[in-house]
Structure formats: structure tokens, C-alpha cells
Amino acid sequence: MSDTAATDLTGHLLIAMPDLGDPRFAGGVVFLCRHGADGAMGVLINKPLPDIGFADMLDQLEIAHEPPVPPVPLCYGGPMDQRRGFVLHSAEYRGRAGDALEVGDRFTMAATLDVVEDLARGNGPEHALMALGYAGWAPAQLEGEIAENAWLTCEATPELVFDKTMETKWEAALASLGIHPLMLSSTAGRA
């Protein structure tokens, strides 16, 4: 990609390079919900939250649920606003609140309780993951990080986002580009 400033990466994945430098993003895959001249916002989709499951989250939110609770993965979404939850889900589901962010024609990002309540009842989207916190970039910051070889980008597919285990998403995202992790170098070249 020669001109990252002109490329809208909304709905793409950021794949952390080995020498990214920020341990919070080491081995990370970020789903970009929004990218434009005013900056970027996304959530990590492969960093599981330790010691908490979806049922625990429902209990904390005082949302009634009956066993079995659906297996909704919970992720560390990023370092910003970690008390705020986001549900990244498949686009066939339309929540009651109606203020979700459609990301292309395959994904939706919601930050309202209605989707969580519907997931608890088994009436939610076919595919979903929940993230606490998010990653954000100021205008031109992400473009600079990509130019410095901190991130690779690839198209987000439902298979990469929802069907892979958290432990295999980084390698699977690289494989979608035809890259094996041992092929990566932390130095960028210019022709």
C-alpha cells in the first residue's frame, strides 16, 4: 500500500508485527470499526480476558440468564475506556436500540445492552464476541504506525473474526496474506 492516508481501512484487520513495541498489542489482531481523517477505532479480537467468562459478565451486569449460557468470547479490546463493552457481531442481527455501527455488509459493532441481553437469551446474532475497552488512534497516527512497519493489514472475514480460536487468529490473519510468522522482519524496505 503506497498511500496509506488515502486508504480507508474500516472493516480490515490490523496484524501486529513482532517488534511493535507495545506489549498490550503483542501478537494482536485488531478489527478496525472506523478509520478516516479523524483517526481510527478498533478492538482487539484475540486477547482473551483472564478469569472472566460471559456468564460472569452477565452476572456483573445483572442480566438474567439460564444455563446453558452461549459461548461468547470476551476479549481485552484495548487500553482505552476499559469499563466500556463492545459487541462485534455478524450483520444479520438487528438490535432493538438501532444505534449500532454497521461495518461493511458483514459486521456490526454495538455498545448497547440490548445485544448482550439477546445473547443471554439465545436470541442474539449468530456470531459475536465481546470486548472490554478499545484501541484508538489520532488523525494520521495509524498511517504513521503502518508506514513504520508496526502493522500489516488484511481484509476481515467472518471466518478470521469469529471461527478461529483466539490463540490462532494472529497466525490465520498472516496466512490469509500468504505469510508465515517466521518470514516476518521488523525492518521495512523501500524500493
Secondary structure, DSSP 8 states (H G I E B T S, - for coil): ---GGG---TTEEEEE-TT---GGGTT-EEEEEEEETTEEEEEESS-B-TT--HHHHHHHTT----SS-----EEE--SEEEEEEEEEEETT---SS---EEETTTEEEE-SHHHHHHHHHT-S-SSEEEEEEEEEE-TTHHHHHHHTTSEEEEE--HIIIIIS-GGGHHHHHHHHTT--GGG--SS----
